[in-house]
């Protein structure tokens, strides 16, 4: 899946490709404001398991500098496949 319609999730340092995209709307006017990668239960479980391992096994939960570095070098909305 390499076309521009493919959607991706960043899990445990790797892209997980899926083909579903969903739209986000404003609650008041129901106006579409963008699209996002829509995960299924399998992807959700993988992401939660990876986050749990990172929290328990890494320095993530103990070191604020590690968290700050990870967050400041995280993929951007553009590289994550978000569209406006």
C-alpha positions in Angstrom: 0.0 0.0 0.0 2.0 3.0 -1.2 -0.6 5.2 -2.8 -1.5 8.6 -1.4 -4.9 7.3 -0.1 -3.1 4.8 2.2 -3.3 5.8 5.9 -0.7 5.1 8.4 -0.4 4.7 12.2 3.0 5.1 14.0 3.3 2.2 16.4 6.4 1.2 18.2 8.7 3.0 15.9 7.2 1.7 12.6 4.4 2.6 10.2 1.4 0.3 10.2 -0.5 0.8 7.0 -4.3 0.6 6.7 -6.7 1.7 4.0 -9.5 3.3 6.1 -9.8 7.0 6.4 -12.6 8.8 8.4 -13.7 12.4 8.4 -13.8 14.8 11.4 -16.6 17.2 11.6 -17.5 20.2 13.9 -20.2 19.2 16.3 -22.2 22.4 16.0 -22.3 22.7 12.2 -21.4 19.2 11.1 -18.9 20.8 8.7 -16.0 18.5 7.7 -12.7 19.9 9.0 -10.4 17.1 8.0 -9.7 13.4 7.7 -7.7 10.9 9.8 -6.5 7.4 9.7 -9.2 5.2 11.2 -7.8 2.2 13.1 -9.5 -1.2 13.7 -9.4 -3.0 17.0 -6.2 -4.9 16.1 -4.3 -1.7 15.4 -5.7 -0.2 18.6 -4.6 -3.2 20.7 -1.1 -3.1 19.1 -0.8 0.6 19.9 -1.9 0.2 23.6 0.4 -2.8 24.1 3.3 -0.9 22.6 2.6 2.1 24.9 2.3 -0.2 27.9 5.7 -1.8 27.2 7.3 1.5 26.6 6.0 2.8 29.9 6.9 -0.3 31.9 10.2 -1.3 30.3 11.7 2.0 29.2 12.7 5.2 30.9 9.6 6.9 29.5 7.8 6.9 32.8 10.9 8.0 34.9 12.7 10.6 32.9 11.0 13.9 31.8 13.8 14.6 29.3 13.2 11.3 27.5 9.5 12.2 27.1 10.3 15.7 25.9 12.8 14.4 23.4 10.4 11.7 22.1 7.6 14.2 21.8 9.7 16.9 20.1 10.9 14.4 17.5 7.6 12.6 17.0 6.1 12.4 13.5 4.2 15.4 12.4 0.5 15.4 11.4 1.6 15.6 7.8 3.9 12.6 8.1 1.2 10.7 10.0 -1.1 11.1 7.0 -3.5 13.7 8.3 -5.1 15.9 5.8 -7.0 19.2 6.0 
